[in-house]
Amino acid sequence: MPDKRKDEEKRNKRTLRDLIPDISKEIEEEPPDLIKVGEVEKVTSPPLTLTKKLLITALAVSIIVGLINIKFKTTLRGTASIIPWEVSVLNAKESGILKKLNKKHGDFVQEGELLGELENTAIIAQLNEEKEKINVKKQKLRQLDKRLENLEKKLNRKEKLYEKGAISLQELEDSRLQIELLKLDINAIRNELNICKSIAKELERRKESLKLYSIKSGFIVSKIEELIGTYIEQGDEICSIATLPPIVLELPLPENKLPLVRVGQKVKLTFTVQPDKTFEGEVVNLSPTLWTKRTAPRVEVNVISVIIRPVEGLPFPVRIGMTAKAEIITRKRSIFDIIKNRFF
């Protein structure tokens, strides 16, 4: 029994060993078929010919040339403000305290209109003193003139008496001397009176100079009301008066935009007070002075002032500081100029 079992196990082992080479063979033969089935055929494009390369190059060159020749109109935009065409400064002709004021900042005034008045007690006191002197001297002159008239009447009678031999020559000469001395006194007082009148006239002029009259028609652009109650020296500025006709606007633009702006260019204006209508304007001046403007924290740019004048009259009340959106149509530029101006 045991021998049979051993023989059977040997046969089984031999059978497995015989099978192993066959399986290995099948495995070795199988990979070539699998690789062949999974292989993907690589497709290669044919190389560009010289003709195609030349065509592509010519097309690129034509596109570049076309971009160079194309010109674009550019528009400069910004916010413009109405500014005075001319500003006149009213200076104090006399020193004094500003006690009375009829106008304030922003008011429109006519030329020659009374704005206010200074008070100078010294001028008034001196004027009153001179007027009193004038009155005294006039009264004295009246008295002397009356006395002179009496002396001349007496002299006339004495001359007749002298002709009759009733009085001496000495008495007649004394009367004539009194008249001459009185005339000298009268002339001296008249001279003093004329001097007092001249002084009083000058003081009257100075008193009149304490009144503040507008030297131009326009808007008061300084805060004159802040001067009420303060002492003002002769020559100090009282206020500035801005004349609007002709009406102009100031448009600040970055310095690098200056080459694009020319006098005479047309401008579109849309005022904040009337946003539904567009007005036409033109550039009349470029400010030669540069100034610095802060556009963002720690960012400053140099700007110029472009002065714009509306072509037609404005149908609404105009005040200094009114704003308008402005668009300036500039000259045509190539795409490369635009890129250069934008980034450089």
Secondary structure, DSSP 4 states (H G I P E B T S, - for coil): -HHHHHHHHHHHHHHHHHHHHHHHHHHHHHHHHHHHHH------PPPPPHHHHHHHHHHHHHHHHHHHH-EEEEEEEEEEEEE-SEEEEEE-SS-EEEEEES--TT-EE-TT-EEEEEE-HHHHHHHHHHHHHHHHHHHHHHHHHHHHHHHHHHHHHHHHHHHHTSS-HHHHHHHHHHHHHHHHHHHHHHHHHHHHHHHHHHHHHHHHHTEEE-SSSEEE-S-GGGGTT-EE-TT-EEEEEEE-SSPEEEEEEEGGGGGG--TT-EEEEEETTSTT--EEEEEEEE-S--EEEEEETTEEEEEEEEEEEESS--SS---TT-EEEEEEEEEEEEHHHHHHHHH-
